[in-house]
Amino acid sequence: MADLKVSLSGWELDNPVIPASGTFGYGREFAELYDINVLGTFSFKGTTLNARFGNPTPRIAETPGGMINAVGMQNPGVDKVVTEELPRLARCFHKKVIANVGGFSVQEYADACARLNGQEQIGLFEINVSCPNVHDGCMTFGTDPFAAAAVTKAVKAVTSKPVYVKLTPNVTDIVSIARACEDAGADGISLINTLLGMRIDLRRRKPVISNVMGGFSGSAILPVALRMVWQVYEAVKIPVIGMGGVSSARDVIEMMLAGATAVEVGSANLTDPWACPKIIAELPQVMGQLGISSLRDIIGGAHA
């Protein structure tokens, strides 16, 4: 029988498939479609200290092999997540969840995580220093090793839960940033967030998205994500959650062979709401075809 279990910093998951932040809300909408307890867990919508309306519309654009979004981290703020979203989630999801947290200053990251730290429903923090769709926040910290380390240290000082730092691919040297986060106390690394892209409306001769540029995601970015997961796995000793362009069981296994302990699925949820349960159902069959009995055994298996 295929063993799908994996472990993130001592937290055992039934399987490595995790809907990515920003593609699964706070879980309730998907719970109306299927039993979301089949998931390993999920990373909830990027949450900031204060509520955010997000960017003006239009903020979504289609593109070959994926999509571009500039939603801008629209969310109700950390207090409403604690008092409203998590209690509602508890009625339909009986596992711990990943808390994705964004910010516009080091103190904001720390304050938001401090308010979430006491919630038993949260299994670990995923610190978003990589969103390209907000000005003067998130990716501003993720493109500089010192800034990423400062956020990591601040969050570690106020939390008792594992802290994973979500990195941007929009940098020259992903390894130096991952190492800086590890040195600052990070328990793990998540990567990659979206690439920076844009589309132009040929009739209007203007950018499609009001924000001009946005985060490019989808199957087209899988090779970039695999390359960066491979590089970071070789550079650090902490677990890696891999993501970027994953849409099938074979993609999950490829990502794990590159070094991912668990795998997040992003844009595929937006094109097919049942993408994750389908991947989970397919994993045992694909594992059998490839002679894999336990997913834990293949983490980093493509490295010499």
C-alpha positions as CSV (number, residue, x, y, z in Angstrom):
1,M,0.0,0.0,0.0
2,A,1.4,3.4,-1.0
3,D,2.5,5.6,1.9
4,L,1.7,9.3,1.2
5,K,2.6,10.7,4.6
6,V,5.2,13.4,5.0
7,S,6.3,15.6,7.9
8,L,6.9,19.3,8.1
9,S,8.9,20.3,11.2
10,G,7.3,17.5,13.3
11,W,3.8,18.0,11.9
12,E,2.7,14.8,10.0
13,L,0.5,15.3,7.0
14,D,-1.6,12.5,5.5
15,N,-0.2,13.5,2.1
16,P,2.0,16.3,0.6
17,V,-0.7,18.1,-1.4
18,I,-1.4,21.6,-0.1
19,P,-3.6,24.2,-1.9
20,A,-1.4,27.4,-2.1
21,S,-2.3,30.7,-0.5
22,G,-4.4,33.0,-2.6
23,T,-6.0,30.1,-4.5
24,F,-8.1,28.6,-1.8
25,G,-9.4,31.5,0.3
26,Y,-10.0,30.4,3.9
27,G,-11.3,27.0,2.7
28,R,-15.0,27.5,3.1
29,E,-15.9,27.8,-0.6
30,F,-14.1,24.6,-1.5
31,A,-15.6,22.8,1.4
32,E,-19.0,23.2,-0.4
33,L,-17.6,21.2,-3.3
34,Y,-15.8,18.3,-1.6
35,D,-14.5,17.1,1.8
36,I,-11.4,19.3,2.1
37,N,-10.1,17.0,4.9
38,V,-8.6,14.8,2.1
39,L,-5.9,17.5,1.8
40,G,-2.6,17.3,3.5
41,T,-3.5,20.8,4.7
42,F,-3.9,24.2,3.0
43,S,-2.3,27.6,3.1
44,F,-4.9,30.2,3.8
45,K,-5.3,33.5,2.0
46,G,-2.4,35.9,2.5
47,T,-3.4,37.8,5.7
48,T,-2.1,41.2,6.8
49,L,-2.4,43.0,10.2
50,N,-5.1,45.3,8.8
51,A,-7.8,44.7,6.3
52,R,-7.0,45.3,2.6
53,F,-9.3,46.0,-0.3
54,G,-6.7,45.0,-2.8
55,N,-5.8,46.5,-6.2
56,P,-8.3,48.1,-8.5
57,T,-9.8,46.0,-11.3
58,P,-9.1,44.6,-13.8
59,R,-6.6,42.5,-11.9
60,I,-6.7,39.1,-13.7
61,A,-5.4,38.3,-17.2
62,E,-5.2,35.0,-19.0
63,T,-2.0,34.0,-20.7
64,P,-0.7,30.9,-22.5
65,G,0.3,28.3,-20.0
66,G,-1.1,30.3,-17.0
67,M,-2.5,33.5,-15.7
68,I,-1.5,36.9,-14.3
69,N,-3.0,38.3,-11.2
70,A,-2.7,41.5,-9.3
71,V,-5.3,41.0,-6.6
72,G,-3.1,42.8,-4.0
73,M,-3.6,40.6,-1.0
74,Q,-7.2,41.5,-0.4
75,N,-8.1,40.1,3.0
76,P,-10.2,41.0,6.1
77,G,-7.2,41.6,8.4
78,V,-5.9,39.3,11.2
79,D,-8.5,40.1,13.8
80,K,-11.4,39.0,11.6
81,V,-9.5,35.9,10.6
82,V,-9.2,35.0,14.3
83,T,-12.8,35.9,15.3
84,E,-14.6,34.9,12.1
85,E,-12.7,32.9,9.5
86,L,-11.0,30.3,11.8
87,P,-14.2,29.5,13.7
88,R,-16.1,28.9,10.5
89,L,-13.2,26.8,9.1
90,A,-13.2,24.6,12.2
91,R,-16.7,23.4,11.3
92,C,-15.5,21.9,8.0
93,F,-11.8,21.3,8.3
94,H,-10.5,19.1,11.2
95,K,-6.8,19.5,10.6
96,K,-4.4,22.3,11.3
97,V,-3.9,24.9,8.6
98,I,-0.9,27.0,7.3
99,A,-1.2,30.7,8.1
100,N,0.2,32.8,5.3
101,V,1.1,36.2,6.6
102,G,2.1,39.4,4.7
103,G,3.2,42.8,5.8
104,F,4.5,46.3,5.0
105,S,7.0,46.6,7.8
106,V,9.0,44.1,10.0
107,Q,6.8,45.2,12.9
108,E,3.6,44.4,11.0
109,Y,4.7,40.9,10.3
110,A,5.6,40.4,13.9
111,D,2.3,41.9,15.2
112,A,0.2,39.8,12.9
113,C,1.9,36.5,13.8
114,A,1.8,37.3,17.5
115,R,-2.0,37.6,17.2
116,L,-2.3,34.3,15.3
117,N,0.2,32.4,17.4
118,G,-2.3,31.3,20.1
119,Q,-4.7,29.7,17.5
120,E,-4.5,25.9,17.9
121,Q,-5.8,25.5,14.3
122,I,-2.5,26.9,12.9
123,G,0.2,24.3,12.3
124,L,2.8,26.6,11.0
125,F,3.4,30.1,9.6
126,E,4.2,30.8,5.9
127,I,5.7,34.3,5.9
128,N,5.1,35.9,2.6
129,V,8.1,38.1,1.7
130,S,7.4,37.5,-2.0
131,C,4.0,38.9,-3.2
132,P,4.7,41.1,-6.3
133,N,1.3,42.8,-6.3
134,V,1.6,45.2,-3.4
135,H,3.7,48.4,-3.2
136,D,6.4,48.8,-0.5
137,G,5.7,45.4,1.1
138,C,6.2,41.7,0.8
139,M,8.5,41.3,-2.2
140,T,10.4,44.4,-1.0
141,F,11.6,42.2,1.9
142,G,12.1,39.1,-0.2
143,T,14.6,40.5,-2.7
144,D,17.2,41.4,0.0
145,P,18.8,38.8,2.2
146,F,19.2,41.2,5.1
147,A,15.5,42.3,5.0
148,A,14.3,38.7,4.7
149,A,16.4,37.7,7.7
150,A,15.1,40.7,9.7
151,V,11.5,39.6,9.1
152,T,12.4,36.0,10.0
153,K,14.0,37.0,13.3
154,A,11.1,39.3,14.2
155,V,8.5,36.5,13.6
156,K,10.5,33.9,15.4
157,A,10.7,36.1,18.4
158,V,6.9,36.2,18.8
159,T,5.8,32.7,17.8
160,S,6.1,29.2,19.1
161,K,5.1,27.5,15.8
162,P,7.4,26.6,12.9
163,V,8.1,29.5,10.6
164,Y,8.5,28.9,6.8
165,V,9.5,31.8,4.6
166,K,8.0,32.1,1.2
167,L,10.5,33.4,-1.3
168,T,10.1,35.2,-4.6
169,P,11.7,34.0,-7.9
170,N,12.2,37.6,-9.0
171,V,15.8,37.7,-7.8
172,T,19.2,36.9,-9.2
173,D,20.4,34.6,-6.4
174,I,17.6,32.7,-4.6
175,V,20.2,30.7,-2.6
176,S,21.6,33.6,-0.7
177,I,18.2,34.7,0.5
178,A,17.2,31.1,1.5
179,R,20.5,30.8,3.5
180,A,19.9,34.2,5.2
181,C,16.4,33.0,6.3
182,E,17.9,29.7,7.6
183,D,20.6,31.6,9.5
184,A,17.9,33.9,11.0
185,G,16.1,30.9,12.4
186,A,13.6,29.9,9.7
187,D,12.3,26.3,10.2
188,G,11.6,25.9,6.5
189,I,11.4,27.6,3.1
190,S,8.5,27.8,0.7
191,L,9.1,28.6,-3.0
192,I,8.3,29.8,-5.5
193,N,5.8,32.6,-5.5
194,T,4.8,34.1,-8.8
195,L,7.0,35.5,-11.5
196,L,6.5,39.1,-12.5
197,G,4.6,39.5,-15.8
198,M,2.2,41.6,-17.9
199,R,-0.2,41.5,-20.8
200,I,-1.2,44.4,-23.2
201,D,-4.6,44.9,-24.7
202,L,-4.0,45.3,-28.4
203,R,-7.2,47.2,-29.1
204,R,-6.7,49.7,-26.2
205,R,-2.9,49.6,-26.5
206,K,-2.8,49.6,-22.7
207,P,-1.8,47.1,-20.1
208,V,-4.6,44.6,-19.4
209,I,-4.2,44.9,-15.6
210,S,-4.7,48.2,-13.8
211,N,-1.6,47.5,-11.7
212,V,0.3,47.2,-15.1
213,M,2.2,44.1,-13.9
214,G,1.2,41.1,-11.8
215,G,2.1,37.7,-10.7
216,F,2.5,35.1,-13.5
217,S,1.6,31.6,-12.4
218,G,0.5,28.3,-14.0
219,S,2.0,25.3,-15.7
220,A,4.5,27.4,-17.7
221,I,6.5,28.3,-14.6
222,L,7.1,24.7,-13.4
223,P,10.6,24.4,-14.8
224,V,11.6,27.6,-13.0
225,A,10.1,26.4,-9.8
226,L,11.8,23.0,-10.0
227,R,15.2,24.7,-10.7
228,M,14.9,26.9,-7.6
229,V,13.6,24.1,-5.3
230,W,16.6,22.1,-6.5
231,Q,19.1,24.9,-5.7
232,V,17.6,25.7,-2.3
233,Y,17.5,22.0,-1.3
234,E,21.2,21.8,-1.9
235,A,21.9,25.0,0.0
236,V,20.0,24.6,3.2
237,K,19.3,21.9,5.8
238,I,15.7,22.9,6.6
239,P,12.6,21.5,4.8
240,V,11.4,23.0,1.5
241,I,7.8,23.3,0.4
242,G,7.8,23.4,-3.4
243,M,5.2,25.1,-5.6
244,G,4.9,26.7,-9.0
245,G,3.1,25.3,-12.0
246,V,2.1,22.0,-10.3
247,S,-1.1,20.5,-11.7
248,S,-0.7,16.7,-11.6
249,A,0.5,13.8,-9.5
250,R,3.6,13.5,-11.7
251,D,4.4,17.1,-11.1
252,V,4.2,16.5,-7.3
253,I,6.6,13.6,-7.5
254,E,9.0,15.6,-9.7
255,M,8.9,18.5,-7.2
256,M,9.7,16.1,-4.4
257,L,12.6,14.5,-6.3
258,A,13.9,18.0,-6.7
259,G,13.9,18.4,-2.9
260,A,10.4,19.4,-1.8
261,T,9.0,17.7,1.4
262,A,5.5,18.9,0.5
263,V,4.0,20.5,-2.6
264,E,1.6,23.4,-2.9
265,V,-0.9,23.6,-5.8
266,G,-1.9,27.1,-6.9
267,S,-3.4,28.2,-10.2
268,A,-4.7,24.7,-11.0
269,N,-7.3,25.2,-8.2
270,L,-8.6,28.2,-10.1
271,T,-9.1,26.4,-13.4
272,D,-10.3,23.1,-11.8
273,P,-11.6,23.4,-8.2
274,W,-11.2,19.6,-7.8
275,A,-7.5,19.7,-8.9
276,C,-6.1,18.8,-5.5
277,P,-8.4,15.8,-4.6
278,K,-7.8,14.5,-8.1
279,I,-4.0,14.7,-7.6
280,I,-4.3,13.0,-4.2
281,A,-6.4,10.2,-5.8
282,E,-3.9,9.7,-8.6
283,L,-0.7,9.6,-6.4
284,P,-0.9,5.9,-5.4
285,Q,-1.3,4.8,-9.0
286,V,1.6,6.9,-10.3
287,M,3.7,5.8,-7.4
288,G,3.0,2.2,-8.3
289,Q,4.0,2.9,-11.9
290,L,7.3,4.4,-10.8
291,G,8.1,1.8,-8.1
292,I,7.6,4.2,-5.2
293,S,6.3,2.8,-2.0
294,S,6.7,5.8,0.3
295,L,6.9,9.5,-0.7
296,R,9.2,10.2,2.2
297,D,11.8,8.1,0.6
298,I,12.0,10.2,-2.6
299,I,12.5,13.7,-1.1
300,G,15.6,15.0,-2.9
301,G,16.0,11.7,-4.6
302,A,17.2,13.2,-7.9
303,H,20.3,14.7,-6.3
304,A,23.5,12.8,-6.5
